[in-house]
Amino acid sequence: MEYLLLLALAALLLAQHMQHRALQERVRRLEERLDSLADSTGHQEYKSYYIDEKLQNKLKQMKQEGQIVQAVKRLREQTGLDLVQARQLVERL
């Protein structure tokens, strides 16, 4: 009986994981489409990772002060970028 419950729980967790991954992939594709539309229409402010001038200046200041980790963290909080993307963006500033 316990094995049956464990098996059912494992199957449920696997199904949830697969659904989560599918949703993540869908969001990624939608963000790519949004970014493409923003580029083609000249509306950079609609990009999924848009950084306004105020935040950009603050990130540059933090980078100059050697607070790269804090700058990456702040960027991730503001934009939802993953760690690698945020780090690359901060390095390019």
C-alpha positions as CSV (number, residue, x, y, z in Angstrom):
1,M,0.0,0.0,0.0
2,E,2.8,2.4,0.9
3,Y,4.6,1.6,-2.3
4,L,1.5,2.4,-4.3
5,L,1.2,5.8,-2.6
6,L,4.8,6.6,-3.2
7,L,4.5,5.6,-6.8
8,A,1.4,7.7,-7.3
9,L,3.2,10.7,-5.6
10,A,6.2,10.2,-7.8
11,A,4.0,10.1,-10.9
12,L,2.2,13.3,-9.8
13,L,5.5,15.1,-9.2
14,L,6.8,14.0,-12.6
15,A,3.7,15.2,-14.3
16,Q,3.9,18.6,-12.5
17,H,7.6,18.9,-13.4
18,M,6.9,18.2,-17.1
19,Q,4.0,20.8,-17.1
20,H,6.2,23.4,-15.4
21,R,9.0,22.8,-18.0
22,A,6.5,23.2,-20.8
23,L,5.2,26.4,-19.4
24,Q,8.7,27.8,-19.0
25,E,9.4,27.0,-22.6
26,R,6.2,28.7,-23.7
27,V,7.1,31.8,-21.7
28,R,10.6,31.8,-23.2
29,R,9.1,31.6,-26.8
30,L,6.6,34.4,-26.0
31,E,9.4,36.6,-24.7
32,E,11.4,36.0,-27.8
33,R,8.4,37.1,-29.9
34,L,7.8,40.1,-27.8
35,D,11.5,41.1,-28.1
36,S,11.4,40.7,-31.8
37,L,8.2,42.8,-32.1
38,A,9.8,45.5,-29.9
39,D,12.9,45.5,-32.1
40,S,10.9,45.7,-35.4
41,T,8.7,48.5,-34.1
42,G,11.4,50.5,-32.4
43,H,9.8,50.2,-29.0
44,Q,12.7,49.0,-26.8
45,E,10.7,49.8,-23.7
46,Y,8.5,46.7,-24.5
47,K,11.4,44.3,-24.5
48,S,11.1,41.6,-21.9
49,Y,14.4,42.7,-20.3
50,Y,14.0,46.4,-20.7
51,I,16.1,48.5,-18.3
52,D,15.1,52.1,-17.9
53,E,17.7,54.8,-17.7
54,K,17.4,55.3,-14.0
55,L,18.1,51.6,-13.3
56,Q,20.8,51.5,-15.9
57,N,22.6,54.5,-14.2
58,K,22.2,52.8,-10.7
59,L,23.7,49.6,-12.1
60,K,26.6,51.4,-13.6
61,Q,27.3,53.2,-10.4
62,M,27.1,49.9,-8.4
63,K,29.5,48.3,-10.9
64,Q,32.0,51.2,-10.6
65,E,31.8,50.8,-6.8
66,G,32.7,47.1,-7.1
67,Q,29.2,45.9,-6.2
68,I,28.8,43.6,-9.1
69,V,27.0,40.9,-7.2
70,Q,24.5,43.4,-5.8
71,A,24.0,44.9,-9.2
72,V,23.3,41.5,-10.8
73,K,20.9,40.7,-7.9
74,R,19.0,44.1,-8.3
75,L,18.8,43.6,-12.1
76,R,17.4,40.1,-11.6
77,E,14.8,41.4,-9.2
78,Q,13.7,44.2,-11.5
79,T,13.6,42.2,-14.8
80,G,13.3,38.5,-14.0
81,L,16.4,37.7,-16.0
82,D,18.3,34.6,-15.1
83,L,21.7,34.7,-13.5
84,V,23.8,34.4,-16.6
85,Q,21.8,37.0,-18.6
86,A,21.9,39.5,-15.7
87,R,25.6,39.0,-15.2
88,Q,26.3,39.5,-18.9
89,L,24.2,42.6,-19.0
90,V,25.9,44.1,-16.0
91,E,29.3,43.4,-17.5
92,R,28.3,45.2,-20.7
93,L,27.3,48.4,-18.9
